[in-house]
Amino acid sequence: MPQLNPAPWFAIFVFSWLIFLIIMPQKVLSFKFANEPTLHNVKKSKSESWSWPWL
């Protein structure tokens, strides 16, 4: 039964886990933090008082 021979399957298993644990986190983190929010034209809005005609 060729399924019981661990030589080719163990190498595939180890290689795939090395990809998932070493290469993939770097790729995912580069997409996660690529667009940091930046504040453009931060101005405090001037609040104007309302003129209430009945006061």
C-alpha positions as CSV (number, residue, x, y, z in Angstrom):
1,M,0.0,0.0,0.0
2,P,1.7,3.2,-1.1
3,Q,-0.2,5.4,1.3
4,L,1.7,4.0,4.2
5,N,5.1,5.1,2.8
6,P,5.8,8.3,4.8
7,A,8.7,9.4,2.7
8,P,7.0,11.5,0.0
9,W,4.0,12.6,2.1
10,F,6.1,13.7,5.1
11,A,8.3,16.0,2.9
12,I,5.2,17.6,1.4
13,F,3.6,18.0,4.8
14,V,6.8,19.7,6.3
15,F,7.3,21.9,3.2
16,S,3.7,23.1,3.2
17,W,3.8,24.0,6.9
18,L,7.0,25.9,6.4
19,I,5.3,27.9,3.7
20,F,2.3,28.6,6.0
21,L,4.4,29.5,9.0
22,I,7.3,31.5,7.4
23,I,6.2,33.0,4.1
24,M,2.5,33.5,4.4
25,P,2.5,35.7,7.6
26,Q,4.9,38.1,6.0
27,K,2.6,38.4,2.9
28,V,-0.6,38.8,5.0
29,L,1.0,41.4,7.3
30,S,2.2,43.5,4.3
31,F,-1.4,43.8,3.1
32,K,-2.9,44.4,6.5
33,F,-0.8,47.5,7.4
34,A,-0.2,48.8,3.9
35,N,-2.7,51.7,4.2
36,E,-2.3,53.4,7.5
37,P,-4.9,56.2,8.0
38,T,-3.4,59.7,7.8
39,L,-5.1,62.8,8.9
40,H,-5.4,65.4,6.1
41,N,-6.3,69.0,6.8
42,V,-7.0,68.7,10.4
43,K,-9.0,71.8,11.3
44,K,-11.1,72.6,14.2
45,S,-14.5,73.7,12.9
46,K,-15.7,77.0,14.1
47,S,-19.0,76.6,15.8
48,E,-21.3,79.5,15.2
49,S,-24.0,80.3,17.6
50,W,-27.6,80.2,16.4
51,S,-29.7,83.3,16.4
52,W,-33.0,82.3,18.0
53,P,-35.7,84.7,16.9
54,W,-38.0,84.0,19.9
55,L,-35.4,84.6,22.6
